[in-house]
Amino acid sequence: MKNEHIFSVDIGNSWYKILASDDGGLMDYQIPNAIALFDEEFYEMPYDEEDVDYEENMIVEIKSPAIQDRRDIYYIGKSAVKQRNVSLTSFNNQKVDEERTYILLFAAAAYHALLGSGSEKDVDYTIDQLAVSLPTTQYKRRKDTLKSRLTGTHTIIFHKVPGLREPKEAVVTLHIEDVIVGAEGALAYLALTRDPETLAVSDESLVKESERGIIIGDLGGDSVDFVGIKHNKPVASVEGEPFGINPFLDTIIQKVSQNELYSFNSRSELEEKLARGQSEWYVEPFAGVKKDISRYILPQLRLMAVKYLEHFDRVRTSSHEIKGAARYIAVGGAAQIAERQIREAAVAWSEKGRPIELLFPEDMAKLNVRGLMILAGMQLFSKKQTADRS
């Protein structure tokens, strides 16, 4: 989409996955869902600013109608997970109501704007189309509220910016012209069936299978977002569940801390390690001492895999619209991490006479954010058509 600024954010409980397009050029970001209050008294000045990674030193102040207390200053993302007072998401959190959603999203957009501006201290940046995700359990009731809180003008002040002279502040005035909200899971279907450039159907066979029915199980941090697709459209009778990988990550973190004297900064740190594969499943509580932690990880992934399939089975038997589905698809970062354990659990499920044959697409963790880019493109295309007709 030329001459347009598009910002797409998969609002995950562990990570914010972001795709940004400025006049057709695409940027990819991933920010931990973590914030921490900033206290000037405890700020440690770097020895050499040239060695400071800006993304790991993001300290922001937000002035926005969406934020109640506009005086607080926060570490966000990678800088937040290093703080003792780091705040992570709570179980079954309501993303529309939590200010962390807006703090992180506005800061991420402003950070992108700063990177594209060069060395400017004051940046005015407009997002023509913002696309964001919500779990299916929150989508129907809360999408309009989220849109209204995100739309408009917001001011983001970056403090302690590396490379800038005192007072080391950069100000971004962010204008969000239009917001579209997508349901997690349904977005993955868009990514699987549409071309991101032309927006045309790119997988005719999957669309054809939707005539019989498709069930997508998007396994995330605190929710598993099931979406039923019939005749290329979501069906109303399929709902998600407040179930995800975060409680299992918390158990692993607790066991490693108790038994190996090693503390993870955040769930996102552990999740990154899990995503890199079993060869990386170790910690170093002391310099030169490696401890294998797979014995804490594998039982939790196996337990999560079994419960994930139980939810899949419940969905396929409870919806009259989607009975006899032609395809079951696993997506989401947690499903990608536990793919082996889910496959093993599916074998056991088949032996019980209730087979669940799952398709595991490539790059499952990023399908929702890719679907958001497609949704944003379709929204812009629709608006242009309407403008041309008027």
C-alpha positions in Angstrom: 0.0 0.0 0.0 1.9 3.0 -1.3 1.7 6.4 0.3 0.0 4.9 3.4 1.2 4.4 7.0 -0.1 1.1 8.3 0.6 -0.2 11.8 -0.6 -3.7 12.8 -0.3 -5.0 16.3 -1.0 -8.5 17.6 -1.6 -7.6 21.3 -0.2 -10.8 22.9 0.0 -11.5 26.6 3.7 -12.4 26.3 4.7 -10.3 23.2 3.4 -7.5 21.1 4.1 -8.7 17.5 4.2 -5.7 15.1 4.3 -5.1 11.4 4.6 -1.5 10.2 4.4 -0.3 6.6 5.5 3.2 5.6 4.8 3.8 1.9 5.2 0.1 1.1 8.3 -0.6 3.2 7.8 -3.2 5.8 9.3 -3.3 9.4 9.0 -6.1 11.9 9.1 -5.7 15.7 8.5 -7.8 18.7 8.2 -6.2 22.2 7.7 -8.1 25.5 4.4 -7.3 27.2 6.0 -5.8 30.2 6.0 -2.4 31.9 7.6 -1.0 35.1 7.4 2.4 36.8 10.5 4.5 36.3 12.2 6.0 39.4 14.9 8.6 38.7 16.6 7.8 42.0 17.4 4.2 40.9 18.3 4.9 37.3 21.8 3.7 36.5 23.7 5.9 34.0 25.4 3.9 31.3 29.2 4.0 31.2 29.2 4.5 27.4 26.1 5.7 25.6 27.3 4.3 22.3 26.9 0.8 23.7 23.3 1.4 24.8 20.6 -0.4 22.7 17.8 2.0 22.3 15.2 -0.8 22.3 16.5 -1.9 25.6 16.4 1.6 27.1 12.8 2.7 26.3 11.5 5.0 29.0 8.3 6.7 28.1 5.7 9.1 29.3 2.2 9.1 27.7 -0.1 12.0 27.3 -3.4 10.6 26.0 -7.1 10.5 26.7 -6.7 6.7 26.9 -4.4 7.0 30.0 -5.8 8.1 33.3 -2.6 9.1 35.1 -0.5 11.1 32.5 2.3 11.9 34.9 3.8 8.4 35.3 6.9 7.4 33.5 7.5 3.8 32.5 10.1 1.4 31.3 8.5 -0.7 28.5 9.3 -3.9 26.8 12.9 -5.1 27.1 13.9 -2.4 29.5 11.0 -3.3 31.8 11.8 -7.0 32.1 15.1 -6.0 33.7 13.4 -4.1 36.6 12.5 -5.6 39.9 9.1 -4.0 39.8 8.2 -5.4 36.4 4.5 -5.8 35.7 3.4 -8.8 33.6 -0.1 -9.6 32.5 -2.5 -11.2 34.9 -4.6 -14.3 34.1 -7.6 -13.6 31.8 -6.8 -9.9 31.7 -9.2 -7.6 29.9 -7.0 -5.9 27.3 -9.4 -3.0 26.5 -9.6 -1.9 30.1 -5.9 -2.1 31.0 -3.8 1.0 30.6 -0.7 -1.2 29.8 -2.3 -1.9 26.4 -2.2 1.7 25.4 1.1 2.5 27.1 2.8 -0.3 25.1 1.0 0.2 21.9 1.5 4.0 21.7 5.2 3.7 22.7 5.8 1.0 20.1 4.2 3.2 17.4 6.2 6.2 18.5 9.4 4.2 18.6 8.8 3.2 15.0 8.2 6.8 14.1 11.5 7.9 15.7 13.5 5.3 13.9 12.1 6.5 10.6 12.7 10.1 11.4 16.5 10.0 11.7 17.9 12.2 14.5 14.9 14.5 15.0 13.9 15.2 18.6 10.3 16.2 17.8 8.3 14.0 15.4 4.8 14.3 14.0 3.6 11.0 12.8 0.2 9.8 11.3 -1.0 6.3 11.2 -3.6 6.1 8.4 -4.7 2.6 9.4 -4.1 0.9 12.7 -5.1 -2.8 13.0 -5.1 -4.5 16.3 -6.2 -7.9 17.6 -8.4 -9.1 20.5 -9.1 -12.6 21.8 -12.4 -14.0 20.6 -13.7 -13.9 24.2 -13.4 -10.1 24.2 -13.8 -9.2 20.5 -17.6 -9.0 20.2 -18.2 -7.0 23.3 -15.2 -4.7 23.4 -13.9 -3.9 19.9 -15.8 -0.6 19.6 -14.4 0.6 23.0 -10.9 -0.3 21.9 -11.3 1.6 18.6 -12.6 4.7 20.3 -9.7 4.8 22.8 -7.0 4.3 20.2 -8.3 6.8 17.6 -7.1 10.4 17.9 -3.9 12.2 18.9 -1.5 11.0 21.6 1.8 12.4 22.8 4.7 10.1 23.7 7.8 11.5 25.4 10.9 9.4 25.4 13.3 10.0 28.3 17.0 9.2 28.6 17.3 8.8 24.9 20.8 7.5 23.9 22.7 9.9 21.7 20.7 13.0 22.5 21.9 16.0 24.5 20.3 17.0 27.8 17.5 16.8 28.6 17.7 13.7 26.4 14.1 13.8 25.5 12.3 13.1 22.2 8.6 13.9 21.7 6.4 12.1 19.2 2.9 13.4 18.4 1.0 10.4 17.2 -2.2 10.8 15.1 -4.3 7.7 14.6 -6.8 8.3 11.8 -8.6 4.9 11.7 -8.7 1.7 13.7 -9.9 -1.8 12.7 -10.0 -4.6 15.2 -9.7 -8.3 14.2 -10.4 -11.5 16.2 -7.4 -13.7 16.9 -7.7 -17.0 15.0 -9.9 -15.5 12.3 -6.9 -13.3 11.5 -4.8 -16.4 11.1 -7.3 -17.7 8.5 -6.9 -14.4 6.5 -3.1 -14.9 6.6 -3.4 -18.5 5.4 -5.8 -17.7 2.5 -4.9 -14.2 1.2 -2.0 -12.7 -0.5 -0.6 -9.7 1.5 0.2 -7.7 -1.6 -2.8 -8.2 -3.9 -5.2 -9.2 -1.1 -6.6 -11.8 -3.4 -7.3 -15.4 -2.4 -4.0 -17.3 -2.5 -5.1 -20.8 -1.2 -8.1 -22.0 -3.1 -7.9 -25.4 -1.6 -8.3 -24.2 2.0 -11.2 -21.9 1.0 -12.8 -24.9 -0.7 -12.3 -26.9 2.6 -14.2 -24.2 4.4 -17.4 -25.3 2.7 -17.3 -28.4 4.9 -15.9 -26.4 7.8 -12.5 -25.5 9.4 -11.7 -25.1 13.1 -8.6 -23.0 14.0 -7.2 -23.2 17.5 -5.0 -20.1 18.3 -3.1 -21.0 21.4 -1.7 -17.9 23.1 -0.6 -16.6 26.5 -3.9 -16.5 28.4 -6.5 -17.6 25.8 -7.1 -20.3 23.2 -9.0 -18.6 20.5 -11.1 -21.0 18.5 -12.6 -19.9 15.3 -15.0 -21.9 13.1 -14.9 -21.1 9.4 -17.8 -22.1 7.2 -18.1 -21.0 3.5 -15.1 -18.7 4.0 -16.7 -16.9 7.0 -16.4 -17.2 10.8 -19.4 -18.9 12.4 -21.0 -17.4 15.5 -21.3 -20.6 17.6 -17.6 -21.1 18.2 -16.0 -19.3 21.2 -12.6 -19.2 22.7 -11.6 -20.1 26.3 -9.4 -18.5 29.0 -6.6 -21.0 28.7 -3.1 -20.5 27.5 0.6 -21.1 28.0 1.3 -18.5 30.7 0.3 -20.6 33.8 2.6 -23.4 32.5 5.4 -20.9 32.0 4.9 -19.6 35.5 5.2 -23.2 36.9 8.4 -23.7 35.0 9.8 -20.4 36.2 8.9 -21.3 39.8 10.5 -24.8 39.6 13.7 -23.5 38.0 14.0 -20.8 40.7 13.5 -23.2 43.5 15.7 -26.0 42.3 18.4 -24.3 40.1 18.7 -20.9 41.8 18.1 -19.1 38.6 15.4 -16.4 38.1 13.9 -15.6 34.7 13.3 -11.9 34.2 9.9 -12.6 32.5 7.8 -15.1 30.7 9.0 -13.6 27.4 12.6 -14.5 28.3 11.6 -18.1 29.0 9.4 -18.2 25.9 12.2 -17.1 23.7 14.4 -19.9 25.1 11.6 -22.5 24.5 11.1 -21.2 20.9 14.8 -21.8 20.1 14.5 -25.5 20.7 15.5 -28.1 23.3 19.3 -27.6 22.6 18.8 -24.2 24.4 16.9 -25.5 27.4 19.5 -24.8 30.0 20.3 -21.9 32.4 23.6 -20.6 33.9 22.9 -19.8 37.6 26.7 -19.2 38.0 29.4 -18.3 35.5 30.4 -21.5 33.6 27.8 -23.7 35.2 25.1 -25.0 32.9 21.9 -26.6 34.2 19.6 -28.6 32.0 16.0 -27.5 32.7 14.2 -29.7 30.2 12.9 -31.9 33.1 10.8 -28.9 34.3 9.7 -27.9 30.8 8.6 -31.1 29.1 5.9 -32.2 31.7 4.3 -28.7 31.5 4.3 -28.7 27.7 2.8 -32.3 27.7 0.1 -31.2 30.1 -0.7 -28.1 28.1 -0.9 -30.2 24.9 -3.5 -32.6 26.4 -5.7 -29.8 27.6 -5.4 -28.0 24.2 -6.7 -31.1 22.5 -9.5 -31.4 25.1 -10.6 -27.9 24.2 -10.4 -28.7 20.5 -12.6 -31.8 21.1 -15.1 -29.8 23.1 -15.4 -27.1 20.3 -15.9 -29.6 17.5 -18.7 -31.5 19.3 -20.5 -28.4 20.7 -21.0 -26.4 17.5 -23.8 -27.7 15.3 -22.5 -25.4 12.5 -19.1 -26.9 12.3 -19.6 -30.6 13.0 -17.7 -32.8 10.5 -15.1 -30.1 9.8 -12.7 -30.9 7.0 -9.7 -29.4 8.7 -8.3 -28.6 12.1 -5.5 -26.0 12.3 -3.2 -25.2 15.1 -1.7 -21.7 15.3 -0.2 -19.3 17.8 3.2 -19.0 19.5 2.4 -21.5 22.2 1.3 -24.1 19.7 4.5 -23.6 17.8 6.6 -24.2 20.9 4.6 -27.3 21.9 4.1 -28.7 18.4 5.9 -32.0 19.2 4.0 -32.5 22.4 0.6 -31.7 20.7 1.4 -34.2 17.9 2.3 -36.9 20.5 -1.0 -36.1 22.4 -2.9 -36.4 19.1 -1.5 -40.0 18.6 -2.8 -40.9 22.0 -6.2 -39.3 21.2 -6.4 -41.4 18.0 -5.8 -44.6 20.0 -8.8 -43.7 22.1 -10.9 -43.6 19.0 -11.3 -39.8 18.8 -8.7 -38.7 16.2 -7.8 -35.0 15.9 -5.5 -34.6 12.9 -4.0 -31.1 13.1 -2.4 -29.0 10.4 0.6 -27.0 11.7 1.3 -24.1 9.3 4.7 -22.5 9.0 5.6 -19.6 11.2 2.4 -20.1 13.3 3.4 -17.4 15.8 3.1 -14.6 13.3 -0.1 -15.5 11.4 -2.3 -13.1 13.4 -0.2 -10.1 12.8 0.1 -10.9 9.1 -3.7 -11.3 9.0 -3.9 -7.8 10.6 -1.8 -6.3 7.7 -4.2 -7.9 5.2 -7.2 -6.7 7.2 -5.8 -3.2 7.2 -5.1 -3.3 3.5 -8.7 -4.5 2.8 -10.0 -1.7 5.0 -8.0 0.9 3.1 -9.0 -0.5 -0.3 -12.7 -0.4 0.8 -12.4 3.2 1.9 -10.8 4.2 -1.4 -13.6 2.5 -3.3 -16.2 4.4 -1.3 -14.3 7.7 -1.9 -14.1 7.0 -5.6 -17.8 6.4 -5.8 -18.8 9.6 -4.0 
